[in-house]
Amino acid sequence: MITVGALAGLTTVVMILMLGQSRVAFAMSRDGLLPRWLSRVHPRFGTPHRITIIVGLVVAVLAGFIPLEELAELVNIGTLFAFGLVAVSVILLRRTRPDLPRGFRVPWGPVIPALAVVACVVLMLFLTVETWVRFVVWMALGLVVYFLYGRRRSRLAEDEQERPPVPGQPDLNSGFGSSSPARPVTRECGPCSAG
């Protein structure tokens, strides 16, 4: 009975992570950090079918060649890093962009996000050295892709080309510390827009 529960739980987690990753890649593609053709949605279902298929294939290949324990540790360190990064972003955006519209405000100011960062770091410290090495290599690969491809093609780069910075004025395109209004979020995908 415990095995059935663990299998059901693991299946649910993997499915949610795959859907989440496909939506993250969809948003990155829409913003120009990945090729824009990946952000096209299915004409009938309104879902990002191309990126969902690619994520599914990558996950299938990784699951076929990497032992489950190593794969679980990689997923753990990546998820903990992402959660910690989100918590830091909550603190930064609350201070630097109080004008942004928010659907939800985190209670207890920066205390809860700071505790979340500490908890993520502590949990990450319990992972193996091999997991940390793989994580650093994966992050380095992501930075290479960003600097060689995404940085020049992103919407932020397009905005900077359209509006050159004024000498002596703060850079309003950076997003942090600026008083410019938030850019409206466009929804291109029906089922994705609920999140």
C-alpha positions as CSV (number, residue, x, y, z in Angstrom):
1,M,0.0,0.0,0.0
2,I,2.9,2.4,0.8
3,T,4.5,1.6,-2.5
4,V,1.3,2.5,-4.4
5,G,1.0,5.8,-2.5
6,A,4.6,6.6,-3.2
7,L,4.2,5.8,-6.9
8,A,1.1,7.9,-7.1
9,G,2.8,10.8,-5.3
10,L,5.9,10.6,-7.4
11,T,3.9,10.4,-10.7
12,T,1.9,13.5,-9.7
13,V,5.0,15.5,-8.7
14,V,6.8,14.6,-12.0
15,M,3.7,15.5,-14.1
16,I,3.3,18.9,-12.3
17,L,7.1,19.6,-12.7
18,M,6.9,18.8,-16.4
19,L,3.8,21.0,-16.9
20,G,5.5,23.8,-14.9
21,Q,8.8,23.5,-16.9
22,S,6.9,23.6,-20.2
23,R,5.1,26.8,-19.0
24,V,8.4,28.4,-17.9
25,A,10.0,27.6,-21.2
26,F,6.9,28.9,-23.0
27,A,7.2,32.2,-21.1
28,M,11.0,32.4,-21.9
29,S,10.2,31.8,-25.5
30,R,7.6,34.4,-25.6
31,D,10.0,36.9,-24.0
32,G,12.7,36.0,-26.6
33,L,15.1,34.1,-24.3
34,L,14.4,30.9,-26.3
35,P,13.4,30.7,-30.0
36,R,10.0,32.4,-30.4
37,W,8.6,29.6,-32.6
38,L,8.5,27.5,-29.4
39,S,5.8,29.9,-28.0
40,R,3.3,29.2,-30.7
41,V,0.2,27.6,-29.3
42,H,-1.9,24.8,-30.7
43,P,-4.7,26.2,-32.9
44,R,-7.4,23.9,-31.4
45,F,-6.3,23.4,-27.8
46,G,-4.6,26.7,-27.1
47,T,-1.6,25.0,-25.4
48,P,2.1,25.4,-26.1
49,H,2.3,22.0,-27.7
50,R,5.8,22.3,-29.2
51,I,7.5,23.1,-26.0
52,T,5.4,20.5,-24.1
53,I,6.5,17.8,-26.5
54,I,10.2,18.8,-26.2
55,V,10.1,18.9,-22.4
56,G,8.4,15.4,-22.5
57,L,11.1,14.0,-24.7
58,V,13.9,15.5,-22.7
59,V,12.4,14.1,-19.5
60,A,12.0,10.7,-21.1
61,V,15.6,10.6,-22.2
62,L,16.9,11.8,-18.8
63,A,14.7,9.2,-17.0
64,G,16.1,6.5,-19.3
65,F,19.7,7.2,-18.7
66,I,20.1,8.8,-15.3
67,P,19.5,6.8,-12.1
68,L,16.3,7.9,-10.2
69,E,18.2,8.9,-7.0
70,E,20.5,11.3,-8.9
71,L,17.7,12.7,-10.9
72,A,15.7,13.3,-7.7
73,E,18.6,15.2,-6.2
74,L,19.0,17.4,-9.3
75,V,15.3,18.2,-9.2
76,N,15.6,19.0,-5.5
77,I,18.5,21.4,-5.8
78,G,16.9,23.1,-8.9
79,T,13.5,23.5,-7.1
80,L,15.1,24.7,-3.9
81,F,17.2,27.2,-5.8
82,A,14.1,28.5,-7.7
83,F,12.0,28.8,-4.5
84,G,14.9,30.7,-2.8
85,L,15.2,33.0,-5.8
86,V,11.5,33.7,-5.8
87,A,11.7,34.5,-2.0
88,V,14.5,36.9,-2.7
89,S,12.5,38.5,-5.5
90,V,9.6,39.0,-3.2
91,I,11.8,41.0,-0.8
92,L,13.5,43.0,-3.6
93,L,10.3,43.8,-5.5
94,R,8.4,44.9,-2.4
95,R,11.2,47.4,-1.7
96,T,12.1,48.6,-5.2
97,R,8.7,48.3,-7.0
98,P,5.9,49.0,-4.5
99,D,3.8,50.3,-7.3
100,L,3.4,46.9,-9.1
101,P,-0.1,45.4,-8.9
102,R,-0.2,42.4,-6.7
103,G,-2.8,39.7,-6.5
104,F,-1.5,38.5,-3.2
105,R,0.7,40.2,-0.6
106,V,3.0,38.1,1.5
107,P,2.2,38.5,5.2
108,W,4.9,39.6,7.7
109,G,6.9,41.6,5.4
110,P,10.3,40.3,4.6
111,V,10.4,37.8,7.5
112,I,8.5,35.0,5.7
113,P,10.6,35.3,2.5
114,A,13.8,35.5,4.5
115,L,12.9,32.3,6.4
116,A,12.1,30.7,3.1
117,V,15.5,31.6,1.7
118,V,17.2,30.2,4.9
119,A,15.2,27.0,4.7
120,C,16.0,26.5,1.0
121,V,19.8,27.0,1.6
122,V,19.8,24.7,4.6
123,L,18.1,21.9,2.6
124,M,20.5,22.5,-0.3
125,L,23.4,22.1,2.0
126,F,22.4,18.5,2.8
127,L,22.7,17.5,-0.9
128,T,25.8,15.7,-2.1
129,V,28.8,17.3,-3.6
130,E,28.1,15.6,-6.9
131,T,24.7,17.2,-7.0
132,W,26.2,20.6,-6.4
133,V,28.8,20.1,-9.2
134,R,26.0,19.1,-11.6
135,F,23.9,22.1,-10.5
136,V,26.8,24.5,-11.1
137,V,27.5,23.0,-14.6
138,W,23.8,23.2,-15.5
139,M,23.7,26.8,-14.3
140,A,26.8,27.6,-16.3
141,L,25.2,26.1,-19.4
142,G,22.1,28.2,-18.8
143,L,24.2,31.3,-18.5
144,V,26.1,30.5,-21.8
145,V,22.7,30.1,-23.6
146,Y,21.5,33.4,-22.1
147,F,24.5,35.4,-23.0
148,L,25.0,33.9,-26.5
149,Y,21.3,33.8,-27.5
150,G,18.7,35.2,-25.2
151,R,20.2,38.5,-24.0
152,R,20.2,40.0,-27.5
153,R,16.8,38.6,-28.5
154,S,14.9,39.3,-25.3
155,R,12.0,41.8,-25.0
156,L,14.1,43.7,-22.6
157,A,16.9,44.1,-25.2
158,E,14.3,45.3,-27.7
159,D,12.9,47.9,-25.2
160,E,16.5,49.1,-24.6
161,Q,17.0,49.6,-28.3
162,E,13.8,51.5,-28.7
163,R,14.5,53.8,-25.7
164,P,18.1,54.7,-25.3
165,P,19.0,55.7,-21.7
166,V,19.2,59.5,-21.0
167,P,22.5,60.6,-19.7
168,G,22.3,61.4,-16.0
169,Q,19.0,59.6,-15.5
170,P,18.5,56.2,-13.8
171,D,18.1,53.2,-16.1
172,L,14.3,52.7,-16.1
173,N,14.5,49.6,-18.3
174,S,16.2,47.5,-15.5
175,G,13.0,47.0,-13.6
176,F,14.6,47.5,-10.2
177,G,14.4,50.9,-8.6
178,S,12.5,52.5,-11.5
179,S,9.3,54.3,-11.2
180,S,8.1,53.4,-14.7
181,P,4.7,51.6,-14.8
182,A,4.7,47.8,-15.1
183,R,4.5,46.5,-18.6
184,P,1.1,44.8,-19.1
185,V,1.1,41.0,-19.2
186,T,-0.2,39.6,-22.4
187,R,-1.9,36.2,-22.4
188,E,-1.3,34.2,-25.6
189,C,-2.4,30.8,-24.3
190,G,-5.9,30.0,-23.0
191,P,-5.3,27.2,-20.5
192,C,-2.0,28.8,-19.4
193,S,-3.6,32.1,-18.5
194,A,-5.2,30.7,-15.3
195,G,-1.8,30.7,-13.5
